[in-house]
């Protein structure tokens, strides 16, 4: 059953509402820099997904469909009519599921570094990561995850802050996040999406390369595709000014 999600919000309570879904391994603070820009114009709500941040833990892995149902329950609790759903990486897969499952409640969709489905080779890698975390804690995967996520990004304060937050997670909750994504597949949801969509891919994203984003763009007739050649796996976190500007232009257009 859906549960009460932890959240933070800001911005005017009129006009469009942006619901922000963080990627796997992060929490709602992932969106802080983007929120600071968007909240001048939009009501922004960043949630912690289950098994992340201060939201409840589950007893077993959660599919993208269950996570989407959590978001719909949150929308009803907040008495919000329609949402602009914004997600990154695994958060973008959940956003896609939401936009297909609850199409009449999704005003627009923004997907950064999206995945089309979890491919067999990625499934094997992720299953091994979950096993390593359960056995050795977050330290067992820390360097590899951060290095691949921040490929060719500067080793600056933002990277260090992410590393610190990532390392402080409950390893068993993180393992559940991973295991919930092993069979994730958005292909059944995409044809049901009727709202306009902005799809942003990173040229330096080796975990969810641009081919995933292009496949989604081909399925969604009302979508716009943007390739950030220098973008890595977490574009909204690593390039917030550029990403926030793209989204603002898309929504104002």
Protein Blocks (a to p, Z undefined) as FASTA:
>chain_A
ZZddddddedjfehjdddddddehiafklmmmmmmmmmmmpccdddddehiajbccdfbd
cdfklmmmmmmmmmmmnopabdcdddehjlmmmmmmmmmmmmmlmmbdcdehiafbdcfk
lmmmmmmmmmmmmmnojmlmmmmmmmmmmgoiacdfklmmmmmmmmmpcfklmmmmmmmm
mmgcfklmmmmpcbdcdddddfklmklgfklmmmmmmmmmkbccdddfkbcfklmlmmmm
lmmmmmmmmmmZZ
